[in-house]
């Protein structure tokens, strides 16, 4: 495309080359001939719908003129939202995010556009067009970074949730940036924001952060529940039932104690998220939440007792998961960990559940488990399983799992797991075959 020529020049050239009249092109494109005449003479600005029809009439791909449209309508003239808004939305529909980024970069210094950009970003977010919403939220966040507005906080929250991925280093940066703004969110978003932060920090094993945020979540959720009970909060509710956030805060406080090997204290928290005497006349939805936490509590009791040295509970733990498929993966993680710590033979358990050694999303009766948390658990499980087989001299399986775990840890940039794999491989290097050594060398080069 000739970058000097305008869209009107391209249209005029097309008509001339194809020996076509305005009326003929009007029939092909569906654009009124009078509108076409005004466009060619520069008397009428080109609207978004008109641009798409013109492009299709000329037999060109959708979005062919968008780069020119940016320069003609937003660079050389003052941007008009009546054209900019439809342009951004159409780009979102077509997945042409690069043109959205170029267009919004031209108005970042103009704060008057912030409310309009934010409203459109929210619309795209609700429609599931997350990548398209991202540059709009970025523009709002950048433009209002000194305003300390609620709109700034919600934009950063959206960027946080959109940006979460398997990359743990990136997730840490996102969480750190958003954490300082969570208190500025509207009440209805604060609980979800804290909940999401807890899940990310748990996946990063930042347990002091988890403790701090879980205590905040518990306090805010209890206040929210009391206000709602008194009918002072009737709308703009969080995603989940309010009691979920209270019970989840206790659960994560227990998880933090577990990872600090404070097993008795962890068991005390289990009793807290099975105590719902404070819930008045639970609804059907709240009852579903209560039943899920009862199920988690039973599994976590086995887990905490097992890791405190009561290895006799393994069979009861296995009986528990035999009827609860959603609990099999976390239970296997715990049993493998206990086997390595207390030198227990769990070959029969592993044989019975070997179909769960591959990665898969985890969910409960109240929704999907955080992908970031599942990723960290899976990596730890695979490496722990590799350690188990190496210690029991099944070197073929052991090396395969250690190398698979290392590959997975590299993909999600989990430094702790990478170092654990290196330590294990070097400890058992003397038994490794050449093929395993070559794979290990290749993975080390990626690190």
C-alpha positions in Angstrom: 0.0 0.0 0.0 1.3 3.5 -0.9 1.5 5.1 2.5 1.2 8.6 1.0 -2.1 7.9 -0.8 -5.3 8.5 1.2 -8.3 6.1 1.4 -10.1 8.4 -1.0 -7.1 8.1 -3.4 -7.4 4.3 -3.3 -11.1 4.4 -4.0 -10.7 6.8 -6.9 -7.9 4.6 -8.3 -10.0 1.5 -7.9 -12.9 3.0 -9.8 -10.7 4.2 -12.6 -8.8 0.9 -12.9 -12.0 -1.1 -13.0 -13.9 1.4 -15.2 -16.6 1.6 -12.7 -19.1 4.4 -12.0 -20.1 5.5 -8.5 -23.6 3.9 -9.0 -22.0 0.6 -9.9 -19.8 0.6 -6.9 -22.7 1.7 -4.7 -24.6 -1.4 -5.7 -21.6 -3.6 -4.9 -20.7 -2.0 -1.6 -24.1 -1.0 -0.3 -23.0 2.6 0.2 -25.3 5.3 -1.0 -23.9 6.9 -4.2 -24.4 10.4 -2.7 -22.3 9.4 0.3 -19.6 8.0 -2.0 -19.6 11.2 -4.0 -19.2 13.3 -0.8 -16.4 11.0 0.4 -14.5 11.2 -2.9 -14.8 15.0 -2.8 -13.6 15.2 0.8 -16.9 16.7 1.9 -17.9 13.8 4.2 -15.8 12.0 6.8 -15.5 8.3 6.5 -17.5 6.4 9.1 -16.5 3.0 10.4 -19.3 1.1 8.8 -18.7 2.9 5.6 -15.0 2.0 5.7 -15.7 -1.7 6.1 -18.2 -1.7 3.2 -15.8 0.2 1.0 -13.1 -2.3 1.8 -15.3 -5.3 1.1 -16.6 -3.6 -2.2 -13.0 -3.3 -3.4 -12.4 -7.0 -2.6 -9.8 -6.3 0.1 -9.3 -8.1 3.4 -11.1 -6.7 6.5 -9.0 -4.0 8.2 -6.9 -3.3 5.1 -7.3 0.5 5.5 -7.2 0.7 9.3 -3.6 2.0 9.4 -4.4 4.7 7.0 -7.7 5.4 8.9 -5.7 6.1 12.1 -3.4 8.6 10.3 -6.3 10.4 8.5 -8.8 10.5 11.4 -6.7 10.5 14.6 -3.3 11.8 13.7 -3.9 14.7 11.3 -7.2 15.7 12.9 -8.4 15.9 16.5 -9.8 12.5 17.5 -13.5 12.4 17.6 -15.0 9.7 19.9 -17.9 9.1 17.4 -15.3 7.7 15.1 -12.6 6.5 17.6 -15.1 4.4 19.7 -16.5 2.4 16.8 -13.0 2.0 15.3 -11.6 0.5 18.6 -14.6 -1.8 19.0 -14.3 -3.0 15.4 -10.6 -3.7 15.8 -11.5 -5.7 18.9 -14.0 -7.8 16.9 -11.3 -8.5 14.3 -8.5 -9.1 16.9 -6.4 -6.3 15.5 -5.1 -5.2 18.9 -2.0 -3.6 17.4 -4.2 -0.9 15.7 -6.0 -0.3 19.0 -2.6 0.2 20.7 -1.6 2.7 18.0 -4.8 4.6 18.2 -5.0 4.9 22.0 -1.4 6.0 22.2 -2.5 9.2 20.5 -4.9 10.2 23.2 -3.0 9.1 26.4 -2.3 12.6 27.5 -6.0 13.7 27.2 -7.7 12.8 30.5 -11.2 13.6 29.0 -11.1 10.3 27.1 -10.4 8.2 30.2 -14.1 7.6 31.2 -15.0 6.7 27.6 -12.0 4.3 27.2 -12.8 2.7 30.5 -16.5 2.2 29.6 -15.5 0.5 26.4 -12.8 -1.6 28.1 -15.4 -2.8 30.6 -17.8 -3.7 27.7 -15.0 -5.7 26.0 -14.1 -7.4 29.3 -17.7 -8.5 29.8 -17.7 -9.9 26.3 -14.6 -11.9 26.9 -12.4 -9.9 24.6 -9.6 -9.6 27.2 -6.6 -8.9 25.0 -8.5 -6.2 23.2 -9.5 -4.6 26.5 -5.9 -4.6 27.8 -4.6 -1.5 25.8 -7.6 0.5 26.9 -7.1 -0.3 30.6 -3.4 0.5 30.2 -4.3 3.9 28.7 -6.7 4.6 31.6 -4.1 3.5 34.2 -1.4 5.5 32.7 -3.5 8.6 32.3 -4.9 8.5 35.8 -1.9 7.2 37.7 -1.7 10.5 39.6 -5.4 10.7 40.2 -5.7 7.8 42.7 -9.2 7.1 41.4 -11.4 4.1 41.7 -11.2 3.8 37.9 -7.4 3.5 38.2 -7.7 0.7 40.8 -10.2 -1.3 38.8 -8.1 -0.9 35.6 -5.1 -2.3 37.4 -7.2 -5.1 38.8 -8.4 -6.0 35.3 -4.8 -5.8 34.0 -3.8 -8.1 36.8 -6.4 -10.8 36.0 -5.9 -10.5 32.3 -2.1 -10.8 32.6 -1.9 -13.8 34.8 -0.2 -16.7 33.0 2.1 -19.7 33.6 5.1 -17.3 34.0 5.6 -17.0 37.7 8.0 -14.1 37.4 5.5 -12.2 35.4 2.7 -13.1 37.9 4.9 -11.8 40.8 5.3 -8.4 39.0 1.6 -8.2 38.3 0.7 -9.0 41.9 3.2 -6.6 43.4 1.8 -3.8 41.2 -1.8 -4.4 41.9 -1.5 -5.2 45.7 -1.0 -1.5 46.6 -4.3 -0.6 44.9 -6.6 -3.3 46.1 -7.9 -1.2 49.0 -9.0 1.5 46.5 -11.3 -0.9 44.7 -15.1 -0.6 45.3 -16.3 -2.8 48.1 -17.8 -5.3 45.6 -14.4 -5.9 43.9 -12.2 -5.8 47.0 -13.0 -9.4 48.1 -12.4 -10.8 44.7 -9.2 -8.8 44.4 -7.8 -10.1 47.7 -8.9 -13.6 46.9 -7.0 -13.5 43.5 -3.9 -12.0 45.2 -3.9 -14.8 47.8 -4.1 -17.4 45.1 -1.2 -15.9 43.2 1.0 -15.4 46.2 0.2 -19.0 47.3 1.4 -20.3 44.0 4.6 -18.3 44.5 5.0 -19.7 48.0 5.0 -16.2 49.5 3.3 -17.4 52.7 3.7 -14.2 54.8 1.9 -12.4 52.0 -0.8 -15.0 52.1 -1.2 -14.7 55.8 -1.5 -10.9 55.7 -3.9 -10.8 52.8 -6.0 -13.7 54.2 -6.5 -11.7 57.5 -7.6 -8.7 55.4 -10.0 -10.9 53.4 -11.5 -12.4 56.6 -12.1 -9.0 58.2 -13.6 -7.3 55.1 -15.8 -10.3 54.3 -17.2 -10.4 57.8 -18.0 -6.7 57.7 -19.6 -7.2 54.3 -21.6 -10.1 55.6 -22.9 -8.2 58.6 -23.9 -5.2 56.4 -25.7 -7.4 54.0 -27.5 -9.2 56.8 -28.8 -5.8 57.9 -29.9 -5.1 54.3 -27.4 -2.2 54.0 -25.8 -3.9 51.0 -28.2 -5.1 48.4 -26.4 -5.0 45.1 -23.0 -5.0 43.4 -22.0 -8.3 45.1 -18.7 -10.1 44.6 -18.5 -13.2 42.4 -19.0 -15.7 45.2 -21.2 -16.0 48.3 -19.8 -13.8 51.1 -19.3 -16.7 53.4 -16.9 -18.2 50.8 -14.4 -15.5 51.4 -14.5 -15.9 55.2 -14.1 -19.6 55.1 -11.4 -19.4 52.3 -9.4 -16.9 54.4 -9.3 -19.5 57.3 -8.4 -22.2 54.8 -5.5 -20.3 53.4 -4.3 -19.3 56.9 -4.3 -23.0 57.6 -2.3 -23.6 54.3 0.3 -21.1 55.4 0.7 -22.9 58.8 1.0 -26.2 56.9 3.9 -24.9 54.8 5.6 -23.6 57.9 5.1 -27.1 59.4 2.9 -25.7 62.2 0.5 -28.6 61.9 -1.4 -28.2 65.2 -2.1 -24.6 64.3 -3.2 -25.7 60.8 -5.7 -28.1 62.4 -7.1 -25.3 64.5 -7.9 -23.4 61.3 -9.6 -26.5 59.9 -12.1 -26.2 62.8 -12.6 -22.6 61.9 -13.7 -23.2 58.4 -16.1 -25.9 59.5 -17.7 -23.6 62.0 -20.6 -21.7 60.3 -22.7 -21.1 63.4 -22.5 -17.4 62.5 -24.3 -18.0 59.2 -28.0 -17.2 59.6 -30.4 -19.5 57.8 -28.0 -20.4 54.9 -29.4 -20.2 51.4 -29.1 -23.1 48.9 -26.0 -21.4 47.3 -24.4 -20.9 50.7 -25.1 -24.5 51.6 -23.1 -25.6 48.5 -20.2 -23.5 49.8 -20.5 -25.0 53.3 -20.5 -28.6 52.0 -17.4 -27.9 49.9 -15.5 -26.6 52.9 -16.6 -29.6 54.9 -15.1 -31.8 52.2 -11.8 -29.8 52.1 -11.7 -29.9 55.9 -11.9 -33.7 56.0 -9.1 -34.0 53.4 -6.9 -31.4 55.1 -7.2 -33.1 58.5 -5.8 -36.2 56.9 -3.1 -34.1 55.2 -2.0 -32.3 58.3 -2.0 -35.4 60.5 -0.1 -37.3 57.9 2.6 -34.7 57.5 2.9 -34.4 61.3 4.1 -38.0 61.3 0.8 -39.9 61.8 1.4 -42.2 58.8 -1.3 -44.6 59.9 -3.9 -42.2 58.4 -2.8 -43.0 54.8 -5.4 -45.7 54.3 -8.2 -43.5 55.6 -6.9 -40.7 53.3 -7.1 -43.1 50.3 -10.6 -44.2 51.3 -11.6 -40.5 51.4 -10.3 -39.8 47.9 -11.7 -43.0 46.4 -15.2 -41.3 46.3 -14.0 -37.8 45.5 -12.2 -37.4 42.2 -11.6 -33.7 42.7 -9.5 -34.5 45.8 -7.3 -37.2 44.2 -4.6 -34.8 42.9 -4.0 -32.8 46.1 -4.1 -36.0 48.1 -1.4 -37.6 45.8 0.7 -34.5 46.3 0.5 -35.0 50.1 1.0 -38.7 50.1 4.1 -38.5 47.8 5.5 -35.8 50.1 4.9 -37.9 53.2 6.4 -41.0 51.5 9.7 -39.1 50.8 9.8 -37.6 54.3 9.0 -40.8 56.3 10.3 -43.4 53.9 7.0 -45.1 53.2 6.4 -47.5 50.3 3.4 -46.2 48.3 3.9 -48.2 45.2 0.3 -49.7 45.4 -1.2 -46.2 45.7 0.8 -44.9 42.7 -0.2 -47.9 40.6 -3.9 -47.3 41.4 -3.8 -43.6 40.5 -1.1 -43.4 37.8 -3.7 -41.9 35.5 -3.5 -38.7 37.5 0.2 -38.1 36.8 -0.5 -35.9 33.8 -1.4 -32.2 34.2 -5.0 -31.3 34.2 -7.1 -28.4 35.5 -8.5 -28.8 39.0 -12.0 -27.8 40.1 -14.4 -28.1 43.0 -18.2 -28.0 43.3 -17.9 -24.2 43.6 -15.6 -23.5 40.7 -12.2 -23.8 39.1 -9.1 -23.9 41.3 -6.6 -21.2 40.5 -4.5 -22.2 37.5 -1.4 -20.6 39.0 -1.8 -22.6 42.2 -2.4 -25.8 40.3 0.7 -25.2 38.2 2.9 -24.9 41.3 1.3 -28.0 42.9 1.7 -30.0 39.8 5.4 -29.1 39.4 6.0 -30.0 43.1 4.2 -33.3 42.7 6.1 -34.4 39.6 9.5 -33.6 41.2 8.5 -35.3 44.5 7.4 -38.3 42.5 10.7 -38.4 40.7 12.5 -38.2 44.1 10.4 -41.2 45.3 11.3 -43.4 42.4 15.0 -42.4 42.5 15.2 -43.2 46.2 13.5 -46.6 45.6 16.0 -47.3 42.7 13.5 -47.1 39.9 15.9 -44.9 37.9 14.1 -45.0 34.6 10.9 -43.5 36.0 12.8 -41.3 38.4 14.8 -39.5 35.8 11.9 -39.2 33.4 9.8 -37.5 36.1 12.7 -35.2 37.3 13.4 -34.1 33.7 9.7 -33.6 33.0 9.4 -31.6 36.2 12.4 -29.5 35.2 11.0 -28.8 31.8 7.7 -27.7 33.4 9.5 -25.5 36.0 11.4 -23.8 33.2 8.1 -23.1 31.3 6.5 -21.5 34.3 9.8 -19.9 35.5 9.6 -21.5 38.9 13.1 -20.9 40.3 12.7 -23.1 43.5 11.5 -26.1 41.4 14.3 -25.7 38.9 16.9 -25.7 41.7 15.3 -28.7 43.3 15.5 -30.6 40.0 19.2 -29.7 39.6 19.9 -30.8 43.1 18.2 -34.2 42.6 19.7 -34.9 39.2 23.2 -34.2 40.5 22.6 -36.3 43.6 21.7 -39.3 41.5 23.8 -38.5 38.4 26.0 -41.6 38.9 23.0 -43.8 37.9 21.9 -41.7 34.9 22.1 -43.1 31.4 23.6 -41.0 28.6 20.2 -40.2 27.1 19.1 -38.7 30.4 22.3 -36.7 30.8 21.9 -35.2 27.3 18.3 -34.2 28.1 19.4 -32.7 31.4 22.2 -30.8 29.6 19.7 -29.4 27.1 17.4 -28.2 29.9 20.3 -26.6 31.8 21.1 -24.6 28.6 17.5 -23.3 28.6 17.9 -22.3 32.2 
